[in-house]
Amino acid sequence: MSATLHERVLALEKTALRHDKQMSRHDKQIEVIRNLVREGIRIVVQNAKEQRELRVAVRELTNSLKRGSNGHAKGKVDLQ
């Protein structure tokens, strides 16, 4: 090989190596972002579940207050 061709091949190999390092770094960044998105989705699902449970608890509380069944013969409470 001529010296010029050899230099060009070395330059291309150096460029390819740099690109491989950049791709590796980007792959790691993508994986971190993917994990963050998964965690965010998990938190949203958990919050939705807790919100449903809270709605049920509030509904049960308001219904129990409407009934007024604590052992006394009082009338129903109007909560509206």
ChimeraX attribute file (.defattr): number of C-alpha atoms within 10 A of each C-alpha:
attribute: neighborCount
match mode: 1-to-1
recipient: residues
	/A:1	6
	/A:2	6
	/A:3	8
	/A:4	9
	/A:5	10
	/A:6	11
	/A:7	12
	/A:8	11
	/A:9	12
	/A:10	12
	/A:11	12
	/A:12	12
	/A:13	12
	/A:14	12
	/A:15	12
	/A:16	12
	/A:17	12
	/A:18	12
	/A:19	12
	/A:20	12
	/A:21	12
	/A:22	12
	/A:23	12
	/A:24	12
	/A:25	12
	/A:26	12
	/A:27	12
	/A:28	12
	/A:29	12
	/A:30	12
	/A:31	12
	/A:32	12
	/A:33	12
	/A:34	12
	/A:35	12
	/A:36	12
	/A:37	12
	/A:38	12
	/A:39	12
	/A:40	12
	/A:41	12
	/A:42	12
	/A:43	12
	/A:44	12
	/A:45	12
	/A:46	11
	/A:47	12
	/A:48	12
	/A:49	11
	/A:50	12
	/A:51	12
	/A:52	11
	/A:53	12
	/A:54	12
	/A:55	11
	/A:56	12
	/A:57	12
	/A:58	12
	/A:59	12
	/A:60	12
	/A:61	11
	/A:62	14
	/A:63	13
	/A:64	14
	/A:65	15
	/A:66	14
	/A:67	13
	/A:68	14
	/A:69	12
	/A:70	9
	/A:71	6
	/A:72	7
	/A:73	8
	/A:74	10
	/A:75	10
	/A:76	12
	/A:77	13
	/A:78	9
	/A:79	8
	/A:80	3
